[in-house]
């Protein structure tokens, strides 16, 4: 009987010591959010000629028809995915995934612009983790 009683007491003491040691462990520091290693030069333009932006501007006529977001991405190693996120008046209207295959890579996306889609626009270039690499704003037609 004493043996059972001692076993129970030892078990309780041991489990209490384990619980105390778990409570007193230092907490791990929060991991910092990593930022993208990619960098980008971004332009909005009316056409692409020889893989370069032509007709680049920050304001476009309402009758423009379509616009291109051209970007040159640097800092990549191997194959990576980026995304062009086109927003009009604060609302996302188009997301275009693009593949980057080297340290310096030029790519672009295109968006048809209706004559009624005047106002403020933004295109964000984001990496696969959703980190913004670069963003550019422009206006179609008159400012609202």
DRENTORKOL-3810 file (N, C-alpha, C; in nm, 4 decimals):
REM DRENTORKOL-3810
@n.u->0.0809; n.v->-0.1190; n.w->0.0000; ca.u->0.0000; ca.v->0.0000; ca.w->0.0000; c.u->0.0858; c.v->0.1262; c.w->0.0000
@n.u->0.1893; n.v->0.1257; n.w->0.0839; ca.u->0.2791; ca.v->0.2402; ca.w->0.0888; c.u->0.3494; c.v->0.2559; c.w->-0.0457
@n.u->0.3803; n.v->0.1447; n.w->-0.1075; ca.u->0.4466; ca.v->0.1480; ca.w->-0.2379; c.u->0.3572; c.v->0.2161; c.w->-0.3418
@n.u->0.2284; n.v->0.1860; n.w->-0.3444; ca.u->0.1333; ca.v->0.2477; ca.w->-0.4373; c.u->0.1210; c.v->0.3960; c.w->-0.4060
@n.u->0.1122; n.v->0.4262; n.w->-0.2767; ca.u->0.1012; ca.v->0.5658; ca.w->-0.2353; c.u->0.2244; c.v->0.6455; c.w->-0.2791
@n.u->0.3438; n.v->0.5925; n.w->-0.2616; ca.u->0.4675; ca.v->0.6602; ca.w->-0.3035; c.u->0.4737; c.v->0.6751; c.w->-0.4564
@n.u->0.4273; n.v->0.5751; n.w->-0.5277; ca.u->0.4251; ca.v->0.5818; ca.w->-0.6741; c.u->0.3333; c.v->0.6938; c.w->-0.7214
@n.u->0.2172; n.v->0.7056; n.w->-0.6569; ca.u->0.1218; ca.v->0.8121; ca.w->-0.6936; c.u->0.1823; c.v->0.9491; c.w->-0.6641
@n.u->0.2442; n.v->0.9644; n.w->-0.5477; ca.u->0.3055; ca.v->1.0934; ca.w->-0.5109; c.u->0.4187; c.v->1.1273; c.w->-0.6079
@n.u->0.5030; n.v->1.0324; n.w->-0.6397; ca.u->0.6139; ca.v->1.0553; ca.w->-0.7338; c.u->0.5603; c.v->1.0932; c.w->-0.8717
@n.u->0.4555; n.v->1.0278; n.w->-0.9165; ca.u->0.3950; ca.v->1.0594; ca.w->-1.0463; c.u->0.3401; c.v->1.2008; c.w->-1.0467
@n.u->0.2713; n.v->1.2391; n.w->-0.9380; ca.u->0.2176; ca.v->1.3756; ca.w->-0.9287; c.u->0.3284; c.v->1.4790; c.w->-0.9254
@n.u->0.4329; n.v->1.4541; n.w->-0.8494; ca.u->0.5453; ca.v->1.5481; ca.w->-0.8428; c.u->0.6147; c.v->1.5614; c.w->-0.9778
@n.u->0.6343; n.v->1.4501; n.w->-1.0435; ca.u->0.7000; ca.v->1.4505; ca.w->-1.1732; c.u->0.6154; c.v->1.5239; c.w->-1.2770
@n.u->0.4846; n.v->1.4987; n.w->-1.2805; ca.u->0.3979; ca.v->1.5665; ca.w->-1.3781; c.u->0.3890; c.v->1.7155; c.w->-1.3479
@n.u->0.3926; n.v->1.7536; n.w->-1.2199; ca.u->0.3919; ca.v->1.8952; ca.w->-1.1837; c.u->0.5209; c.v->1.9617; c.w->-1.2306
@n.u->0.6319; n.v->1.8937; n.w->-1.2161; ca.u->0.7608; ca.v->1.9483; ca.w->-1.2600; c.u->0.7625; c.v->1.9666; c.w->-1.4115
@n.u->0.7064; n.v->1.8722; n.w->-1.4833; ca.u->0.6992; ca.v->1.8836; ca.w->-1.6293; c.u->0.6107; c.v->2.0005; c.w->-1.6687
@n.u->0.4959; n.v->2.0127; n.w->-1.6019; ca.u->0.4050; ca.v->2.1229; ca.w->-1.6339; c.u->0.4694; c.v->2.2567; c.w->-1.6036
@n.u->0.5403; n.v->2.2663; n.w->-1.4923; ca.u->0.6078; ca.v->2.3911; ca.w->-1.4573; c.u->0.7173; c.v->2.4223; c.w->-1.5581
@n.u->0.7936; n.v->2.3229; n.w->-1.5989; ca.u->0.9007; ca.v->2.3478; ca.w->-1.6939; c.u->0.8439; c.v->2.3907; c.w->-1.8288
@n.u->0.7277; n.v->2.3400; n.w->-1.8667; ca.u->0.6671; ca.v->2.3822; ca.w->-1.9920; c.u->0.6183; c.v->2.5253; c.w->-1.9825
@n.u->0.5635; n.v->2.5656; n.w->-1.8674; ca.u->0.5136; ca.v->2.7011; ca.w->-1.8503; c.u->0.6260; c.v->2.8036; c.w->-1.8460
@n.u->0.7439; n.v->2.7654; n.w->-1.8015; ca.u->0.8511; ca.v->2.8618; ca.w->-1.7850; c.u->0.9442; c.v->2.8686; c.w->-1.9053
@n.u->0.9184; n.v->2.7923; n.w->-2.0090; ca.u->1.0010; ca.v->2.7998; ca.w->-2.1294; c.u->0.9847; c.v->2.9370; c.w->-2.1938
@n.u->1.0938; n.v->2.9961; n.w->-2.2404; ca.u->1.0796; ca.v->3.1233; ca.w->-2.3102; c.u->1.0056; c.v->3.1016; c.w->-2.4420
@n.u->0.9241; n.v->3.1953; n.w->-2.4785; ca.u->0.8505; ca.v->3.1834; ca.w->-2.6044; c.u->0.9428; c.v->3.2177; c.w->-2.7203
@n.u->0.9175; n.v->3.1559; n.w->-2.8323; ca.u->0.9956; ca.v->3.1827; ca.w->-2.9521; c.u->0.9609; c.v->3.3207; c.w->-3.0054
@n.u->1.0590; n.v->3.3976; n.w->-3.0515; ca.u->1.0272; ca.v->3.5284; ca.w->-3.1088; c.u->0.9477; c.v->3.5116; c.w->-3.2378
@n.u->0.8617; n.v->3.6066; n.w->-3.2645; ca.u->0.7814; ca.v->3.6022; ca.w->-3.3869; c.u->0.8736; c.v->3.6143; c.w->-3.5073
@n.u->0.8432; n.v->3.5369; n.w->-3.6093; ca.u->0.9236; ca.v->3.5416; ca.w->-3.7307; c.u->0.8883; c.v->3.6671; c.w->-3.8096
@n.u->0.9880; n.v->3.7365; n.w->-3.8562; ca.u->0.9655; ca.v->3.8573; ca.w->-3.9351; c.u->0.9145; c.v->3.8182; c.w->-4.0731
@n.u->0.8272; n.v->3.9009; n.w->-4.1272; ca.u->0.7787; ca.v->3.8779; ca.w->-4.2626; c.u->0.8914; c.v->3.9088; c.w->-4.3596
@n.u->0.9178; n.v->3.8149; n.w->-4.4477; ca.u->1.0253; ca.v->3.8380; ca.w->-4.5434; c.u->0.9744; c.v->3.9241; c.w->-4.6571
@n.u->1.0629; n.v->4.0042; n.w->-4.7097; ca.u->1.0279; ca.v->4.0849; ca.w->-4.8252; c.u->1.0874; c.v->4.0198; c.w->-4.9482
@n.u->1.0410; n.v->4.0615; n.w->-5.0619; ca.u->1.0844; ca.v->4.0022; ca.w->-5.1866; c.u->1.2291; c.v->4.0382; c.w->-5.2165
@n.u->1.3007; n.v->3.9445; n.w->-5.2767; ca.u->1.4362; ca.v->3.9724; ca.w->-5.3231; c.u->1.4335; c.v->4.0300; c.w->-5.4640
@n.u->1.3160; n.v->4.0358; n.w->-5.5241; ca.u->1.3022; ca.v->4.0875; ca.w->-5.6597; c.u->1.2846; c.v->4.2393; c.w->-5.6579
@n.u->1.3287; n.v->4.3026; n.w->-5.7646; ca.u->1.3064; ca.v->4.4455; ca.w->-5.7849; c.u->1.2500; c.v->4.4613; c.w->-5.9256
@n.u->1.1782; n.v->4.5700; n.w->-5.9489; ca.u->1.1178; ca.v->4.5867; ca.w->-6.0813; c.u->1.1157; c.v->4.7328; c.w->-6.1231
@n.u->1.1321; n.v->4.7519; n.w->-6.2507; ca.u->1.1069; ca.v->4.8806; ca.w->-6.3158; c.u->0.9737; c.v->4.8601; c.w->-6.3873
@n.u->0.8782; n.v->4.9524; n.w->-6.3696; ca.u->0.7435; ca.v->4.9330; ca.w->-6.4229; c.u->0.7006; c.v->5.0575; c.w->-6.4997
@n.u->0.6382; n.v->5.0367; n.w->-6.6155; ca.u->0.5840; ca.v->5.1460; ca.w->-6.6954; c.u->0.4501; c.v->5.1051; c.w->-6.7546
@n.u->0.3620; n.v->5.2022; n.w->-6.7684; ca.u->0.2351; ca.v->5.1805; ca.w->-6.8386; c.u->0.2501; c.v->5.2467; c.w->-6.9748
@n.u->0.2088; n.v->5.1768; n.w->-7.0792; ca.u->0.2273; ca.v->5.2299; ca.w->-7.2148; c.u->0.1172; c.v->5.1801; c.w->-7.3086
@n.u->0.1170; n.v->5.2370; n.w->-7.4275; ca.u->0.0133; ca.v->5.2044; ca.w->-7.5263; c.u->0.0533; c.v->5.0905; c.w->-7.6193
@n.u->0.1817; n.v->5.0550; n.w->-7.6228; ca.u->0.2242; ca.v->4.9407; ca.w->-7.7037; c.u->0.3600; c.v->4.8907; c.w->-7.6591
@n.u->0.3913; n.v->4.7683; n.w->-7.7000; ca.u->0.5213; ca.v->4.7065; ca.w->-7.6746; c.u->0.5903; c.v->4.6900; c.w->-7.8091
@n.u->0.7115; n.v->4.7426; n.w->-7.8199; ca.u->0.7900; ca.v->4.7315; ca.w->-7.9424; c.u->0.9277; c.v->4.6780; c.w->-7.9061
@n.u->0.9673; n.v->4.5670; n.w->-7.9667; ca.u->1.0963; ca.v->4.5030; ca.w->-7.9376; c.u->1.1164; c.v->4.4811; c.w->-7.7872
@n.u->1.0159; n.v->4.4302; n.w->-7.7222; ca.u->1.0161; ca.v->4.4000; ca.w->-7.5791; c.u->1.0401; c.v->4.5230; c.w->-7.4914
@n.u->1.0087; n.v->4.6410; n.w->-7.5456; ca.u->1.0238; ca.v->4.7656; ca.w->-7.4697; c.u->0.8922; c.v->4.8423; c.w->-7.4726
@n.u->0.8740; n.v->4.9270; n.w->-7.3737; ca.u->0.7533; ca.v->5.0079; ca.w->-7.3604; c.u->0.7582; c.v->5.1242; c.w->-7.4588
@n.u->0.6498; n.v->5.1459; n.w->-7.5331; ca.u->0.6391; ca.v->5.2602; ca.w->-7.6247; c.u->0.5091; c.v->5.3337; c.w->-7.5924
@n.u->0.5144; n.v->5.4650; n.w->-7.5931; ca.u->0.3959; ca.v->5.5431; ca.w->-7.5607; c.u->0.3685; c.v->5.5474; c.w->-7.4122
@n.u->0.4740; n.v->5.5424; n.w->-7.3308; ca.u->0.4581; ca.v->5.5442; ca.w->-7.1856; c.u->0.4135; c.v->5.6804; c.w->-7.1355
@n.u->0.3276; n.v->5.6805; n.w->-7.0347; ca.u->0.2773; ca.v->5.8055; ca.w->-6.9765; c.u->0.2126; c.v->5.7742; c.w->-6.8423
@n.u->0.1639; n.v->5.8796; n.w->-6.7766; ca.u->0.0883; ca.v->5.8617; ca.w->-6.6524; c.u->-0.0571; c.v->5.9035; c.w->-6.6692
@n.u->-0.0894; n.v->5.9649; n.w->-6.7838; ca.u->-0.2273; ca.v->6.0023; ca.w->-6.8166; c.u->-0.2555; c.v->5.9597; c.w->-6.9599
@n.u->-0.3724; n.v->5.8972; n.w->-6.9789; ca.u->-0.4100; ca.v->5.8467; ca.w->-7.1102; c.u->-0.5504; c.v->5.8936; c.w->-7.1441
@n.u->-0.5769; n.v->5.9096; n.w->-7.2733; ca.u->-0.7084; ca.v->5.9509; ca.w->-7.3207; c.u->-0.8097; c.v->5.8383; c.w->-7.2941
@n.u->-0.9336; n.v->5.8737; n.w->-7.2706; ca.u->-1.0388; ca.v->5.7753; ca.w->-7.2430; c.u->-1.0592; c.v->5.6781; c.w->-7.3591
@n.u->-1.0210; n.v->5.7178; n.w->-7.4792; ca.u->-1.0380; ca.v->5.6322; ca.w->-7.5970; c.u->-0.9148; c.v->5.5441; c.w->-7.6235
@n.u->-0.8271; n.v->5.5273; n.w->-7.5262; ca.u->-0.7016; ca.v->5.4552; ca.w->-7.5458; c.u->-0.7233; c.v->5.3108; c.w->-7.5933
@n.u->-0.8283; n.v->5.2453; n.w->-7.5510; ca.u->-0.8588; ca.v->5.1090; ca.w->-7.5967; c.u->-0.7927; c.v->5.0001; c.w->-7.5154
@n.u->-0.6610; n.v->5.0019; n.w->-7.5051; ca.u->-0.5907; ca.v->4.9053; ca.w->-7.4205; c.u->-0.4579; c.v->4.9639; c.w->-7.3769
@n.u->-0.4120; n.v->4.9153; n.w->-7.2614; ca.u->-0.2845; ca.v->4.9592; ca.w->-7.2066; c.u->-0.2024; c.v->4.8375; c.w->-7.1671
@n.u->-0.0719; n.v->4.8554; n.w->-7.1675; ca.u->0.0221; ca.v->4.7509; ca.w->-7.1285; c.u->0.0926; c.v->4.7918; c.w->-6.9994
@n.u->0.1165; n.v->4.6953; n.w->-6.9141; ca.u->0.2041; ca.v->4.7148; ca.w->-6.7992; c.u->0.3304; c.v->4.6361; c.w->-6.8305
@n.u->0.4361; n.v->4.7101; n.w->-6.8602; ca.u->0.5657; ca.v->4.6506; ca.w->-6.8921; c.u->0.6518; c.v->4.6539; c.w->-6.7671
@n.u->0.7241; n.v->4.5461; n.w->-6.7412; ca.u->0.8168; ca.v->4.5512; ca.w->-6.6279; c.u->0.9421; c.v->4.4713; c.w->-6.6579
@n.u->1.0487; n.v->4.5189; n.w->-6.5988; ca.u->1.1762; ca.v->4.4482; ca.w->-6.6027; c.u->1.2077; c.v->4.4085; c.w->-6.4591
@n.u->1.2127; n.v->4.2794; n.w->-6.4365; ca.u->1.2343; ca.v->4.2265; ca.w->-6.3028; c.u->1.3798; c.v->4.1831; c.w->-6.2903
@n.u->1.4424; n.v->4.2214; n.w->-6.1789; ca.u->1.5795; ca.v->4.1798; ca.w->-6.1508; c.u->1.5844; c.v->4.1141; c.w->-6.0134
@n.u->1.6905; n.v->4.0370; n.w->-5.9922; ca.u->1.7093; ca.v->3.9733; ca.w->-5.8621; c.u->1.6586; c.v->3.8318; c.w->-5.8540
@n.u->1.6060; n.v->3.7805; n.w->-5.9623; ca.u->1.5556; ca.v->3.6436; ca.w->-5.9608; c.u->1.6681; c.v->3.5430; c.w->-5.9762
@n.u->1.6438; n.v->3.4225; n.w->-5.9325; ca.u->1.7386; ca.v->3.3134; ca.w->-5.9534; c.u->1.6564; c.v->3.1912; c.w->-5.9905
@n.u->1.6688; n.v->3.1511; n.w->-6.1126; ca.u->1.5860; ca.v->3.0409; ca.w->-6.1592; c.u->1.4479; c.v->3.0904; c.w->-6.1972
@n.u->1.3517; n.v->3.0009; n.w->-6.1945; ca.u->1.2156; ca.v->3.0353; ca.w->-6.2349; c.u->1.1340; c.v->3.0837; c.w->-6.1152
@n.u->1.0594; n.v->3.1922; n.w->-6.1359; ca.u->0.9735; ca.v->3.2480; ca.w->-6.0308; c.u->0.8452; c.v->3.2975; c.w->-6.0953
@n.u->0.7431; n.v->3.3175; n.w->-6.0148; ca.u->0.6163; ca.v->3.3699; ca.w->-6.0630; c.u->0.5908; c.v->3.5044; c.w->-5.9977
@n.u->0.5478; n.v->3.6000; n.w->-6.0787; ca.u->0.5011; ca.v->3.7282; ca.w->-6.0278; c.u->0.3581; c.v->3.7455; c.w->-6.0768
@n.u->0.2944; n.v->3.8503; n.w->-6.0317; ca.u->0.1582; ca.v->3.8766; ca.w->-6.0753; c.u->0.1419; c.v->4.0266; c.w->-6.0956
@n.u->0.0741; n.v->4.0652; n.w->-6.2043; ca.u->0.0314; ca.v->4.2037; ca.w->-6.2250; c.u->-0.1133; c.v->4.2122; c.w->-6.1782
@n.u->-0.1398; n.v->4.2993; n.w->-6.0824; ca.u->-0.2752; ca.v->4.3176; ca.w->-6.0306; c.u->-0.3226; c.v->4.4560; c.w->-6.0717
@n.u->-0.4177; n.v->4.4608; n.w->-6.1665; ca.u->-0.4738; ca.v->4.5844; ca.w->-6.2189; c.u->-0.5949; c.v->4.6242; c.w->-6.1347
@n.u->-0.5962; n.v->4.7476; n.w->-6.0855; ca.u->-0.7089; ca.v->4.7977; ca.w->-6.0053; c.u->-0.7598; c.v->4.9283; c.w->-6.0644
@n.u->-0.8928; n.v->4.9426; n.w->-6.0678; ca.u->-0.9575; ca.v->5.0657; ca.w->-6.1126; c.u->-1.0451; c.v->5.1157; c.w->-5.9994
@n.u->-1.0271; n.v->5.2411; n.w->-5.9622; ca.u->-1.1047; ca.v->5.3030; ca.w->-5.8538; c.u->-1.0991; c.v->5.2188; c.w->-5.7257
@n.u->-0.9815; n.v->5.1608; n.w->-5.6973; ca.u->-0.9631; ca.v->5.0845; ca.w->-5.5750; c.u->-1.0112; c.v->4.9409; c.w->-5.5780
@n.u->-1.0639; n.v->4.8929; n.w->-5.6905; ca.u->-1.1146; ca.v->4.7556; ca.w->-5.7010; c.u->-1.0309; c.v->4.6772; c.w->-5.8018
@n.u->-0.9915; n.v->4.5566; n.w->-5.7637; ca.u->-0.9139; ca.v->4.4709; ca.w->-5.8533; c.u->-1.0018; c.v->4.4275; c.w->-5.9694
@n.u->-0.9525; n.v->4.4509; n.w->-6.0927; ca.u->-1.0284; ca.v->4.4130; ca.w->-6.2116; c.u->-0.9581; c.v->4.3055; c.w->-6.2950
@n.u->-0.8286; n.v->4.2832; n.w->-6.2689; ca.u->-0.7554; ca.v->4.1827; ca.w->-6.3458; c.u->-0.6307; c.v->4.1415; c.w->-6.2695
@n.u->-0.6037; n.v->4.0103; n.w->-6.2668; ca.u->-0.4795; ca.v->3.9569; ca.w->-6.2113; c.u->-0.4153; c.v->3.8694; c.w->-6.3175
@n.u->-0.2893; n.v->3.8979; n.w->-6.3492; ca.u->-0.2198; ca.v->3.8254; ca.w->-6.4555; c.u->-0.0935; c.v->3.7616; c.w->-6.3985
@n.u->-0.0896; n.v->3.6272; n.w->-6.3867; ca.u->0.0340; ca.v->3.5615; ca.w->-6.3426; c.u->0.1349; c.v->3.5585; c.w->-6.4574
@n.u->0.2609; n.v->3.5847; n.w->-6.4246; ca.u->0.3682; ca.v->3.5860; ca.w->-6.5243; c.u->0.4880; c.v->3.5093; c.w->-6.4697
@n.u->0.5583; n.v->3.4386; n.w->-6.5579; ca.u->0.6740; ca.v->3.3607; ca.w->-6.5174; c.u->0.8017; c.v->3.4381; c.w->-6.5470
@n.u->0.8891; n.v->3.4433; n.w->-6.4475; ca.u->1.0208; ca.v->3.5047; ca.w->-6.4602; c.u->1.1210; c.v->3.3907; c.w->-6.4668
@n.u->1.2108; n.v->3.3940; n.w->-6.5651; ca.u->1.3028; ca.v->3.2820; ca.w->-6.5838; c.u->1.4500; c.v->3.3205; c.w->-6.5753
@n.u->1.4794; n.v->3.4297; n.w->-6.5095; ca.u->1.6200; ca.v->3.4672; ca.w->-6.4973; c.u->1.6393; c.v->3.5878; c.w->-6.4088
@n.u->1.7660; n.v->3.6280; n.w->-6.3936; ca.u->1.8010; ca.v->3.7400; ca.w->-6.3070; c.u->1.7488; c.v->3.8732; c.w->-6.3597
@n.u->1.7453; n.v->3.8909; n.w->-6.4897; ca.u->1.6924; ca.v->4.0132; ca.w->-6.5517; c.u->1.5933; c.v->3.9691; c.w->-6.6581
@n.u->1.4658; n.v->3.9961; n.w->-6.6340; ca.u->1.3611; ca.v->3.9433; ca.w->-6.7219; c.u->1.2589; c.v->4.0520; c.w->-6.7523
@n.u->1.2276; n.v->4.0705; n.w->-6.8787; ca.u->1.1242; ca.v->4.1662; ca.w->-6.9195; c.u->0.9976; c.v->4.0909; c.w->-6.9539
@n.u->0.8865; n.v->4.1435; n.w->-6.9063; ca.u->0.7566; ca.v->4.0823; ca.w->-6.9327; c.u->0.6501; c.v->4.1902; c.w->-6.9264
@n.u->0.5276; n.v->4.1581; n.w->-6.9674; ca.u->0.4202; ca.v->4.2561; ca.w->-6.9648; c.u->0.2855; c.v->4.1876; c.w->-6.9634
@n.u->0.1856; n.v->4.2656; n.w->-6.9245; ca.u->0.0456; ca.v->4.2228; ca.w->-6.9322; c.u->-0.0304; c.v->4.3335; c.w->-7.0050
@n.u->-0.1489; n.v->4.2989; n.w->-7.0533; ca.u->-0.2299; ca.v->4.3949; ca.w->-7.1284; c.u->-0.3706; c.v->4.3968; c.w->-7.0707
@n.u->-0.4307; n.v->4.5159; n.w->-7.0696; ca.u->-0.5679; ca.v->4.5309; ca.w->-7.0191; c.u->-0.6476; c.v->4.6134; c.w->-7.1190
@n.u->-0.7599; n.v->4.5590; n.w->-7.1672; ca.u->-0.8518; ca.v->4.6373; ca.w->-7.2497; c.u->-0.9208; c.v->4.7385; c.w->-7.1591
@n.u->-0.9247; n.v->4.8622; n.w->-7.2034; ca.u->-0.9817; ca.v->4.9713; ca.w->-7.1244; c.u->-1.1050; c.v->5.0248; c.w->-7.1978
@n.u->-1.2219; n.v->5.0101; n.w->-7.1373; ca.u->-1.3448; ca.v->5.0649; ca.w->-7.1962; c.u->-1.3439; c.v->5.2165; c.w->-7.1783
@n.u->-1.4065; n.v->5.2862; n.w->-7.2702; ca.u->-1.4122; ca.v->5.4326; ca.w->-7.2642; c.u->-1.4775; c.v->5.4814; c.w->-7.1352
@n.u->-1.5597; n.v->5.3977; n.w->-7.0753; ca.u->-1.6268; ca.v->5.4350; ca.w->-6.9497; c.u->-1.5385; c.v->5.4134; c.w->-6.8261
@n.u->-1.4238; n.v->5.3485; n.w->-6.8421; ca.u->-1.3363; ca.v->5.3178; ca.w->-6.7291; c.u->-1.2347; c.v->5.4293; c.w->-6.7046
@n.u->-1.2858; n.v->5.5498; n.w->-6.6889; ca.u->-1.1983; ca.v->5.6637; ca.w->-6.6630; c.u->-1.1690; c.v->5.6730; c.w->-6.5141
@n.u->-1.0658; n.v->5.7467; n.w->-6.4829; ca.u->-1.0307; ca.v->5.7692; ca.w->-6.3433; c.u->-0.8960; c.v->5.7107; c.w->-6.3080
@n.u->-0.8786; n.v->5.6893; n.w->-6.1789; ca.u->-0.7507; ca.v->5.6425; ca.w->-6.1247; c.u->-0.7347; c.v->5.4908; c.w->-6.1403
@n.u->-0.6160; n.v->5.4519; n.w->-6.1827; ca.u->-0.5789; ca.v->5.3119; ca.w->-6.1984; c.u->-0.4496; c.v->5.2860; c.w->-6.1220
@n.u->-0.4284; n.v->5.1592; n.w->-6.0871; ca.u->-0.3026; ca.v->5.1166; ca.w->-6.0264; c.u->-0.2718; c.v->4.9759; c.w->-6.0744
@n.u->-0.1445; n.v->4.9500; n.w->-6.0986; ca.u->-0.0987; ca.v->4.8136; ca.w->-6.1239; c.u->0.0087; c.v->4.7832; c.w->-6.0206
@n.u->-0.0125; n.v->4.6742; n.w->-5.9454; ca.u->0.0864; ca.v->4.6265; ca.w->-5.8486; c.u->0.1557; c.v->4.5057; c.w->-5.9082
@n.u->0.2862; n.v->4.5008; n.w->-5.8928; ca.u->0.3637; ca.v->4.3833; ca.w->-5.9292; c.u->0.3967; c.v->4.3140; c.w->-5.7973
@n.u->0.3489; n.v->4.1906; n.w->-5.7807; ca.u->0.3693; ca.v->4.1180; ca.w->-5.6554; c.u->0.4412; c.v->3.9860; c.w->-5.6823
@n.u->0.5157; n.v->3.9404; n.w->-5.5816; ca.u->0.5842; ca.v->3.8119; ca.w->-5.5940; c.u->0.4898; c.v->3.6986; c.w->-5.5556
@n.u->0.5402; n.v->3.5769; n.w->-5.5587; ca.u->0.4568; ca.v->3.4588; ca.w->-5.5312; c.u->0.4019; c.v->3.4579; c.w->-5.3891
@n.u->0.4669; n.v->3.5287; n.w->-5.2961; ca.u->0.4198; ca.v->3.5361; ca.w->-5.1577; c.u->0.3220; c.v->3.6500; c.w->-5.1351
@n.u->0.2960; n.v->3.7290; n.w->-5.2392; ca.u->0.2040; ca.v->3.8415; ca.w->-5.2267; c.u->0.2697; c.v->3.9715; c.w->-5.1847
@n.u->0.4030; n.v->3.9725; n.w->-5.1726; ca.u->0.4748; ca.v->4.0957; ca.w->-5.1397; c.u->0.4759; c.v->4.1884; c.w->-5.2611
@n.u->0.4457; n.v->4.3153; n.w->-5.2400; ca.u->0.4489; ca.v->4.4112; ca.w->-5.3493; c.u->0.5932; c.v->4.4444; c.w->-5.3833
@n.u->0.6295; n.v->4.4212; n.w->-5.5087; ca.u->0.7634; ca.v->4.4537; ca.w->-5.5564; c.u->0.7664; c.v->4.6003; c.w->-5.5984
@n.u->0.6622; n.v->4.6407; n.w->-5.6707; ca.u->0.6529; ca.v->4.7774; ca.w->-5.7218; c.u->0.5078; c.v->4.8026; c.w->-5.7595
@n.u->0.4656; n.v->4.9291; n.w->-5.7539; ca.u->0.3328; ca.v->4.9641; ca.w->-5.8024; c.u->0.3438; c.v->5.0946; c.w->-5.8805
@n.u->0.2509; n.v->5.1123; n.w->-5.9708; ca.u->0.2474; ca.v->5.2326; ca.w->-6.0536; c.u->0.1024; c.v->5.2779; c.w->-6.0649
@n.u->0.0810; n.v->5.4088; n.w->-6.0581; ca.u->-0.0535; ca.v->5.4634; ca.w->-6.0738; c.u->-0.0588; c.v->5.5476; c.w->-6.2001
@n.u->-0.1778; n.v->5.5540; n.w->-6.2588; ca.u->-0.1979; ca.v->5.6344; ca.w->-6.3791; c.u->-0.3453; c.v->5.6715; c.w->-6.3896
@n.u->-0.3755; n.v->5.7624; n.w->-6.4785; ca.u->-0.5120; ca.v->5.8115; ca.w->-6.4955; c.u->-0.5560; c.v->5.7888; c.w->-6.6387
@n.u->-0.6813; n.v->5.7464; n.w->-6.6544; ca.u->-0.7431; ca.v->5.7348; ca.w->-6.7868; c.u->-0.8530; c.v->5.8397; c.w->-6.7921
@n.u->-0.8484; n.v->5.9264; n.w->-6.8935; ca.u->-0.9465; ca.v->6.0331; ca.w->-6.9057; c.u->-0.9249; c.v->6.1379; c.w->-6.7986
@n.u->-1.0299; n.v->6.2070; n.w->-6.7644; ca.u->-1.0199; ca.v->6.3111; ca.w->-6.6616; c.u->-1.0192; c.v->6.2493; c.w->-6.5237
@n.u->-0.9528; n.v->6.3158; n.w->-6.4295; ca.u->-0.9522; ca.v->6.2702; ca.w->-6.2905; c.u->-1.0913; c.v->6.2862; c.w->-6.2314
@n.u->-1.1332; n.v->6.1847; n.w->-6.1533; ca.u->-1.2649; ca.v->6.1910; ca.w->-6.0876; c.u->-1.2497; c.v->6.2362; c.w->-5.9460
END
